Amino acid sequence: MAAKECVFCAIVEGRAPAHIVLDEPGVVAFLDTHPLFKGHMLVVPRAHVVTLPEMRADQLSDVFGAVQRCAAAVVVGLGAQGSFVAQNNVVSQAVPHVHVHVVPRTKGDGLRGFFWPRVKYADDAEMAEYATRLRAQL
């Protein structure tokens, strides 16, 4: 997939809609439209890079620094007890652009191993409200 056809590149460039929670020179984080739990974010490098092994050291620093802050934000901003952080390369990588999932966790939330239940936001307004709460912590 060419970078100009990549949905994450389109989000980063403002050509596709998203609920952005973090917008920095090297990285963008936004709410997943098919979240495991409300507040589930994707952290992506601005540059189109397909897999983690292809990333430069400065990109790794930007992305994982943002992941660390997002993991803290789901606890403080959403009242989660913790977080789940995951990243796939090629296998199970739905979009071929590096992205790290940051998912709010609460004991007993139903996430077991690799059985990932999905929830839905009631509407765009609820999704915007979650993005606002997370932005306030970042």
N, C-alpha and C positions, 0 to 999 in steps of 0.2 A: 504494500500500500504506500503510495507516495504521500509525502507530508501534506500536500495540499488537499488530499482526500481523507486525511486522518481526522476523525471527529474530535480528538483531544487537541490537535493543532488548531482546529476551527474554534474550539472553546478558548484556548489560550490567546488566539488572535482576535477574539470578540466576534467571530463570524457565526457562531452557534451559541444559543442561549445556555446559561448554566447559573446555578446559585453559587457564586464565588465566595469562598470564606477566607482565602489568603491569596494575595496578588503581589509578588515580589519580582525583582529583576530576573532571577533564575528559575523560579518555581511558581506554580499556581495550584491551589487546592480548591476543590468544589464538591458539592454534595453529589453522591451517586444517585442516579435516577431510579435505580432498582436496589435500594439499600437492604442490607441484612437487618439493620435496626436504624431507626431515625437518627440522623446525625452522622451516618456512614459517609466518610469523605474519601476522595481520591486525590492523592498528591502526585503531580506530574512535573517533569522538567519542561521548561518553555521550549527547549530545542527538541526536535523530533529524534528520539533515540528509541530503538525498538526493544532492546533487552538490557538488563542490568550490567552484564559483562562489557557492553559497548560504551558505558558511560565513562566520562572523564572524572578525575578525582574532584574537581571543583563542582561538577554537577552532582556527584554523590553527596558532597558536603551540603550543598543547597537543599537537595531533596530530603536527605535524612535529618537535617536540622529542622526542616519544616515538619517532617513526620513526628519528630520528638515534641514539638510545640503543639501540633494537632492532637497528639495522644494526651497531652495535659489538658488541652481545651475541652475535650469531651467529658473529662472528669469534672472540671470546675464549671464549665458552661452548661452542661446538660445533667449534671448530677450522677453520671455513670460511676460505677465502682472501679472501673479499669478500662482497658482497651485491648483490642486485638489488632495486630499489624500484620499484613500479608502482602506478598508480591510474587507474581508468577512470571516465568520466562518461557515463551512460546506455548507450552502445554498449559491449557486453561487460561491463556492470556486472550481475553475477548477482543481487546483493542491492541494492535501492535504498536504501542507507544508505552514506554515505561510508566507504570503507575503503581502507587503503593496505597493499599486500602488501610484506612484507619477507622475502626469500628468501635463504637461505645459498647461496653460490656457491663452487665449486672449479673450477679450470681443468680442462677436459675432462669436465665433468659432463653434457654433452649438451644443454644449453639453447642453442638457436640461434634468433636472431630471435624470431619469435612462435610457434615450435614448442615447446610446453611439455609435456614428458613429465611424467607424474604417478607418484608413488610412494605406497606405503601403509605405515602403521605396522603392525608385526606384530600388535599388540593395544593395548588401552587402557593397559596397564602401560608399554609402550614410549613411548606418547604422553605419559604422565604424567612419565616420566623426562626426556624432552626439555623439557617445560615447566619442570621443576625446574631443569635446567641453565641455561635461559635466565633464569629468575627470579633465580638466584644472581648473574647478571651485571648485573641491573637493580636 
